[in-house]
Amino acid sequence: MSSNISSLMSNQTYMNNNAQNVANVNTDGYVPRNTTVSETQNGSTKANTTLATSNGSEKSQTNLSKELTDQISIEKIAASNVQAIRTQDEMLGSLLDIRG
């Protein structure tokens, strides 16, 4: 369950950065944030955020097609983690009912 919670938290950071990039699509000179989610040594996940390399454009450098497809992936990952947590919760509840 802790790995699912860790994944949800990492993907929340990813979605926050993604939303900021989308919100600044019309901000001149905006350099978007890149987010990667990686596994840590203990099996949890961690979101790593960096600024994209600026291309020197006076316009926003946000790529909406990338940001919107990333949002779909983040949403699917979050849904699968929530389902896994629900299933684990139901299993623990069943075990407690058996012992009770």
The 8 nearest C-alpha neighbors of each residue, nearest first, counted from 0:
[[1, 3, 2, 84, 4, 87, 83, 5],
 [0, 2, 4, 3, 5, 43, 6, 84],
 [1, 3, 43, 5, 4, 0, 6, 42],
 [4, 2, 6, 0, 80, 1, 5, 7],
 [3, 5, 7, 1, 6, 2, 8, 0],
 [6, 4, 2, 8, 3, 7, 44, 43],
 [5, 7, 3, 9, 4, 8, 44, 10],
 [8, 6, 4, 10, 5, 9, 77, 11],
 [7, 9, 11, 5, 6, 10, 4, 12],
 [10, 8, 46, 6, 12, 11, 45, 7],
 [9, 11, 13, 7, 12, 8, 14, 6],
 [12, 10, 8, 14, 13, 9, 7, 15],
 [13, 11, 15, 9, 10, 14, 16, 8],
 [12, 14, 10, 16, 11, 15, 34, 17],
 [15, 13, 17, 11, 16, 12, 18, 10],
 [16, 14, 12, 18, 17, 13, 11, 19],
 [17, 15, 19, 13, 18, 14, 20, 32],
 [16, 18, 14, 20, 15, 19, 13, 66],
 [19, 17, 21, 15, 20, 16, 14, 22],
 [18, 20, 22, 16, 17, 21, 23, 15],
 [21, 19, 17, 23, 31, 18, 22, 61],
 [20, 22, 18, 24, 23, 19, 17, 63],
 [23, 21, 19, 20, 24, 18, 25, 26],
 [22, 24, 26, 20, 21, 25, 19, 29],
 [23, 25, 21, 61, 59, 22, 26, 20],
 [24, 26, 23, 59, 27, 58, 22, 29],
 [27, 25, 23, 59, 29, 24, 28, 58],
 [26, 28, 58, 59, 29, 57, 25, 24],
 [27, 29, 57, 58, 59, 56, 26, 30],
 [30, 28, 59, 27, 26, 60, 31, 23],
 [29, 31, 60, 53, 51, 28, 59, 50],
 [32, 30, 20, 61, 51, 50, 29, 60],
 [33, 31, 50, 49, 51, 16, 34, 48],
 [32, 34, 49, 48, 51, 50, 31, 35],
 [35, 33, 48, 47, 13, 32, 46, 49],
 [34, 36, 47, 46, 37, 48, 33, 13],
 [37, 35, 46, 45, 47, 44, 9, 34],
 [38, 36, 45, 44, 35, 46, 39, 47],
 [37, 39, 44, 43, 42, 45, 40, 36],
 [40, 38, 42, 43, 41, 44, 37, 45],
 [39, 41, 42, 38, 43, 44, 37, 45],
 [40, 42, 39, 43, 38, 44, 2, 1],
 [43, 41, 39, 40, 38, 44, 2, 5],
 [44, 42, 2, 39, 5, 38, 41, 45],
 [45, 43, 38, 37, 6, 39, 5, 9],
 [44, 46, 37, 9, 36, 38, 47, 39],
 [47, 45, 36, 9, 35, 48, 34, 37],
 [46, 48, 35, 34, 36, 45, 49, 37],
 [47, 49, 34, 33, 46, 32, 35, 50],
 [50, 48, 33, 32, 51, 34, 47, 35],
 [49, 51, 32, 33, 31, 52, 30, 48],
 [52, 50, 32, 31, 33, 53, 30, 49],
 [51, 53, 54, 50, 30, 31, 55, 49],
 [54, 52, 55, 30, 51, 56, 60, 50],
 [53, 55, 56, 52, 60, 30, 51, 57],
 [56, 54, 53, 57, 28, 58, 60, 52],
 [57, 55, 58, 54, 28, 60, 59, 53],
 [56, 58, 28, 27, 55, 59, 29, 60],
 [59, 57, 27, 28, 56, 60, 26, 29],
 [58, 60, 29, 27, 28, 26, 61, 24],
 [59, 61, 30, 29, 58, 62, 31, 56],
 [60, 62, 24, 59, 31, 63, 20, 30],
 [61, 63, 65, 64, 66, 60, 24, 21],
 [64, 62, 66, 65, 67, 61, 21, 24],
 [63, 65, 67, 66, 62, 68, 69, 61],
 [66, 64, 68, 63, 62, 67, 69, 61],
 [65, 67, 63, 69, 64, 68, 17, 70],
 [66, 68, 70, 69, 64, 65, 63, 71],
 [69, 67, 71, 70, 65, 66, 64, 72],
 [70, 68, 66, 72, 67, 71, 65, 73],
 [71, 69, 67, 73, 68, 72, 74, 66],
 [70, 72, 74, 68, 69, 73, 75, 67],
 [73, 71, 69, 75, 74, 70, 76, 68],
 [72, 74, 70, 76, 71, 75, 77, 69],
 [73, 75, 71, 77, 72, 76, 70, 78],
 [76, 74, 78, 72, 77, 73, 79, 71],
 [75, 77, 73, 79, 78, 74, 72, 80],
 [76, 78, 74, 80, 75, 79, 7, 73],
 [79, 77, 75, 81, 80, 76, 82, 74],
 [78, 80, 82, 76, 81, 77, 83, 75],
 [79, 81, 83, 77, 3, 82, 78, 84],
 [82, 80, 84, 78, 83, 79, 77, 85],
 [83, 81, 85, 79, 80, 84, 86, 78],
 [82, 84, 80, 86, 81, 85, 87, 79],
 [83, 85, 87, 81, 82, 86, 0, 88],
 [86, 84, 88, 82, 83, 87, 89, 81],
 [85, 87, 89, 83, 88, 84, 82, 90],
 [86, 88, 90, 84, 89, 85, 91, 83],
 [89, 87, 85, 91, 86, 90, 84, 92],
 [90, 88, 92, 86, 87, 91, 85, 93],
 [89, 91, 87, 93, 92, 88, 86, 94],
 [90, 92, 94, 88, 93, 89, 87, 95],
 [91, 93, 89, 95, 90, 94, 88, 96],
 [94, 92, 96, 90, 95, 91, 89, 97],
 [93, 95, 91, 97, 96, 92, 90, 98],
 [94, 96, 92, 98, 97, 93, 99, 91],
 [97, 95, 93, 99, 94, 98, 92, 91],
 [98, 96, 94, 95, 99, 93, 92, 91],
 [97, 99, 95, 96, 94, 93, 92, 91],
 [98, 96, 97, 95, 94, 93, 92, 91]]
